[in-house]
Amino acid sequence: MRGKTENLKDEVYRQMFRLEESRPGAEMSLALALLRAWLACGLKRENCEERRWLKTLSPICLAMIEAATRAEARHSPARGENSGIY
């Protein structure tokens, strides 16, 4: 399990860097990496360290995703009335 946890951490960090570099699709990739990490962590008591890591890192990642999404919206051309996110 330790190897899998390290792989998930690596994936989250890689996606954070991709988002910082403004790579296309990085927001969704980071959100999915976080979701995979949370699902892998599960509810087992032996995963307390991983849960602490996720509880610390998740708000940072979500703030990064929100900021990137807002920046993208500011820099994209004006959209029609029916092109919003529902």
Secondary structure per residue as TSV (DSSP state, phi and psi in degrees):
chain	resnum	aa	ss	phi	psi
A	1	M	-	360.0	-32.0
A	2	R	H	-59.9	-42.2
A	3	G	H	-63.2	-40.2
A	4	K	H	-64.7	-41.2
A	5	T	H	-62.3	-44.4
A	6	E	H	-63.6	-37.1
A	7	N	H	-64.4	-40.3
A	8	L	H	-67.1	-41.4
A	9	K	H	-60.8	-45.0
A	10	D	H	-59.6	-42.3
A	11	E	H	-62.0	-44.4
A	12	V	H	-61.9	-47.3
A	13	Y	H	-62.7	-40.5
A	14	R	H	-61.5	-41.2
A	15	Q	H	-69.3	-32.7
A	16	M	H	-62.5	-44.0
A	17	F	H	-64.3	-40.0
A	18	R	H	-59.8	-40.5
A	19	L	H	-66.9	-40.3
A	20	E	H	-62.4	-30.1
A	21	E	T	-87.5	5.0
A	22	S	T	58.4	40.1
A	23	R	-	-74.8	142.1
A	24	P	T	-60.0	135.3
A	25	G	T	77.7	4.4
A	26	A	H	-65.9	-31.8
A	27	E	H	-61.1	-49.7
A	28	M	H	-66.5	-39.5
A	29	S	H	-62.7	-40.3
A	30	L	H	-67.8	-43.1
A	31	A	H	-60.6	-41.6
A	32	L	H	-68.4	-37.7
A	33	A	H	-63.5	-41.1
A	34	L	H	-63.6	-43.5
A	35	L	H	-61.0	-45.4
A	36	R	H	-60.0	-40.8
A	37	A	H	-64.8	-43.6
A	38	W	H	-63.8	-42.9
A	39	L	H	-65.3	-38.6
A	40	A	H	-68.2	-33.1
A	41	C	H	-68.1	-40.8
A	42	G	T	59.6	-154.6
A	43	L	T	-110.0	11.6
A	44	K	-	-72.3	138.1
A	45	R	G	-63.0	-31.5
A	46	E	G	-69.2	-7.3
A	47	N	G	-98.8	22.5
A	48	C	H	-58.8	-41.0
A	49	E	H	-63.6	-43.5
A	50	E	H	-65.8	-37.9
A	51	R	H	-64.3	-41.4
A	52	R	H	-61.3	-43.0
A	53	W	H	-60.1	-46.4
A	54	L	H	-65.9	-39.3
A	55	K	H	-64.9	-30.8
A	56	T	H	-78.5	-43.9
A	57	L	H	-81.8	-32.4
A	58	S	H	-56.7	-47.3
A	59	P	H	-62.0	-33.7
A	60	I	H	-65.7	-46.4
A	61	C	H	-63.1	-42.8
A	62	L	H	-65.1	-37.4
A	63	A	H	-65.3	-38.6
A	64	M	H	-63.6	-44.1
A	65	I	H	-63.0	-44.8
A	66	E	H	-62.6	-44.4
A	67	A	H	-63.6	-42.1
A	68	A	H	-65.1	-39.7
A	69	T	H	-65.8	-41.5
A	70	R	H	-66.0	-42.0
A	71	A	H	-63.2	-40.5
A	72	E	H	-63.2	-41.2
A	73	A	H	-65.5	-37.0
A	74	R	H	-68.5	-32.7
A	75	H	H	-94.6	-6.5
A	76	S	S	-85.4	153.3
A	77	P	-	-63.4	159.1
A	78	A	-	-56.6	139.6
A	79	R	-	-108.8	157.6
A	80	G	-	-72.0	172.2
A	81	E	G	-61.3	-34.1
A	82	N	G	-93.9	13.4
A	83	S	G	-105.2	10.8
A	84	G	S	-75.3	172.2
A	85	I	-	-90.0	130.4
A	86	Y	-	-115.0	360.0
